[in-house]
Amino acid sequence: MRVMERTFREQLFFLVLCLSVLKGDSRYIENNEITKDELYSFFNSELKREMPEELMYRRPLRCLDMVAVEGQFTFTAERPQLSCAAFFMAEPNEVISVDYDSVDIDCMGGDFITVFDGWVMKGEKFPSTHDHPLALFERYVDYCDSGSLRKSVRSSQNVAMVFFRIHSAGSSFTLTVRKHTNPFPCNVMSQSPEGSYTMAIPQQHRNCSFSIIYPVEISISEFSLGHYNHLPKRSMPGCAESGDFVQLLGGNGIDTSKLLPITDLCIAFTGPTHMKIGCDNTVVRMVSSGKFVNRVSFSYRLLDSQELQTIKLNNVEDFCFNN
């Protein structure tokens, strides 16, 4: 019964995606209607695959796909496919490289293959333009524009996407996806609704976000901001004015700049602090001036239906249910 249910969920996933994505004609398919439930129902089954140790994992790439393993993926058009997208995901401490092995498409005829550094869902981007190190136009790498000059594209975080449009049956391309260790991960999309993580920014002027696309309870176990570790609480300015602080954000999209602030933290402490957030997306975001070493450690778990109902009825964070 469980196998049949999973098969049905995958079929439903592709049906919803096909109906929604094909509504748009955008070159980068940014206004897709992909939701986190549809995306992760497929991702949970894909994650369990293991690549053979001696042979590279290979399989066809689908017009709408989710890939969580290294390997070689080939798309061959059986008919015109005008709005396709493949999501790639790695571990939090990894980045993703996409290599073009072979490409047989008609760029002059309107075909394209574009790698995006991050994810796009319902027109929103992760990481947001405020948190990503590159300008937005630099995050799009189009094969037809770069051609042989750029055969490999590497992401800045643990997620990436490929958009493609093929007009003629028989046209094809092959990509190799690899994962690489990232010694200083910044923006992260969580693979699961439960886990733990330590975010540290070593004297770098940047903003980092850890995004959990589930309603969860966040438990912060350690929090340290270099410039305020030895100052009394009464001398603290507002968090936003300090230049170094941590935000807890919530909402129903993936763009952190569009999420609502739940609380700001700018006083170092040690010891558990718990907060239940009933949003589709819960984000721990650290803002760093680059002058100090900042660090926050936390764990998270999925809220059950009873907890969600309690939050909806009694908690001030009910904006998550109204947006």
JONOR-V427630 format. One line per field, one symbol per residue. phi: phi as a letter, one per 40 degrees, with the letter a starting at -180 (. if undefined). A space follows every 10 residues. Layout:
# JONOR-V427630
phi = ???
This chain:
# JONOR-V427630
phi = .ccccccccc ccdccccccc cccbbddbfc ccbcbccccc cccccccccb cdccbccbac cccbabbbbc ibbbbbccad bcababcbab cdcbbbbbbc cabbbbccch cabbcbchbb bfgcbbcccc bccbcdcccc bcccccfcca cbbbccacba bbbabbcbcg caabbbbbbb cbcbcbcbbc cacbiaabbb bcfbcabbbb bbcacaccbc caaabdcbcb bcccccccdc ccgbabbbba ibbbcccbcc ccabbabcab hcbbacbccc bbbbbbbbcg cbcbaababa accccccccc cccbcccccc cbc
